[in-house]
Amino acid sequence: MNIYDLAREAGVSIATISRVINNHPQVSEKTRKKVNEILEKHNYTPNAFARGLVIKSMKTIGVLTIDIRDLYYATVAYTIEQEFSKLGYSVILCNTGGNTQKKINYMKMLAEKNVDGLILVGSVFKDKKLNKAISQLAKNIPIVMVNGFLEAENVYSIICDDSYGIAMCVDYLYKKGHKDIIYLQDAKTYSAQAKSEGFSHGMIKNNLVLTPFSILNVKKGLKGGYHAVEHLITCKQNFSAIIAGEDITAVGAIKKLKELHKQIPENIAVIGFNNSIIAQCSDPELTSVDNKIETIGIGAVRILNDVFEGRNVPSKTVITPNLVIRKST
């Protein structure tokens, strides 16, 4: 027995059934009594959809990320789920993969399920086709982008100032006496671009020379950092410090440096990004940019909840990172 069967038996609309379930005042006592008798007769337990018909809220949030196995995405998604749970919301988590059309399909699927809002985790949700789809969906449902930005109605962003974070690394290394600094760019996202720009800005600010080798495009992960050091050595490039766009990439660089019997930080200093558990497991422990992952996750929840409650919400919220110094520098 579902809500449609109940409505048919009671001779009322499904909206009326839902109003009775939700104790809505705009129902006559006669109708309320009749519907309640039928509910009791069939021992009916209302589901979320029935409740949502009247209050226009399914108390459900859609969270999309490309790969929950990634520590950054996992931490943000976990934080969002825990915070929304406190507010009485359920979370549907989707792993979209990197394909643009799959991302769009997942967003549409969640919208069709009448979720109250969407949170897109990571700056990987950014290209022309995605921008168009996000802007279209946002006409009916609020969307929060974590570490991504799109100027569109009903789209809100919370981002870490990644550019500042990497520029801060350059400043720190320069004060430690380093001049030949290499940056390992391990992605092609909005965030990765900001980091690269921050590196260039930091180098120029400190009157350090940018060469064709100063920014290396590498694969994300251990192999990316490992092969980057191999490349630098093969090309006989001078460098005294490495900054990586992710902790895991930095650890890959450390692995190769240790194979080459380079002392860290005496010969080469290394800095990562994300301040993940990987930074503490590294040997030596890795200096890393703390991009306030949990703060960003909590902030995304607050932004969406404020939108639900009709508060004024800025289109962009920026979180300032800080540098956590450890033994690798």
C-alpha positions, 0 to 999 in steps of 0.5 A: 500500500503506497500513498497513491493507493491511500489517496484513491481509497480515501477519495482525496489527492496525494497532497491531502494525504501528505498534509495529514501525515505532516499535520498541516493545518489546512485540512478539515477535521472530517477529512483528517479523521477519514485519512487517519482511519485509513492510515491506521487500517493499513498500518501505513508508515510515511516515507520521505517522499510523502513528507516532502510533497508538502514541506517541499523538502526531501531533507536530502543532499547530493554530494558529488566527487570524482573519486572517494578514494582520494584522501582530500575528497574523502575527508570533505565528503565525510565532514559534509555527511556528518554535519548534515546528519546533525541538521537532520539531512541524509546525504547521497554520495556519488562517485562520478569519475572524470568523464564530463558527461557522467558528471552531468548525468549524476547531477541530473539524476540527483535533481530528479530525486528532488534533493534539496541541494547539491555540493560538488567537491573539488575543482574538477567540476569545471569546464564549459559543458559542465558550467552550462549544466550547473547553471541550468540545474541551479535555476531549480536547486542551490549548488555549492562548489567546494574549491571551485568557482562559477559565477551563476545564479544560485551557485555558491563557492567555498574555496581555499586560497591555493595561490596564497598557500603556494606563494607562502611556501616560496616565501618560506623557502626563500627566507631559508636561503633557497633560490632554485625552487621547483614546483610540481603541478600534478593536475589541470584543475581550477585549483591546480592553476591557482597553485601554479599562479601562486608559485610564479607570483612568489618567485617574482615577488622574491626576485627568483628566476623562473626557468622552463624547468621551474614548473613541471607538469607531472602525474599526481601520486607517488610516481609523479613525484618520483619521475619528476626528480628523475627528470630533473637529475637527468637534465642536470637541473639545479634545485635545492627545494621542491614544492608539490601540489599534493602531499602524495606527489611530494612523498614520491619526490622524497622516495626518489631523493632518498634512493639518490642518497640526498639528505632531506632537508640538508640537500633538498627541502620538500613541501607538500599540500593538503596537510594530510595524514600522508604528511605525518607518515612521510620520512622525514615528516613532510612540511605541508600547506594546511588547506583547512579541509574540514573547515571547508566541508563545514563551511559548505554545509553552513552555506547550503543551510543558510540558503535553505533558511533564506539568509544572505549568502555571498557567492564566494567564501575564501579560506586562508591556508597556513603552512605546517612546518615539519622535518622535510624543510 
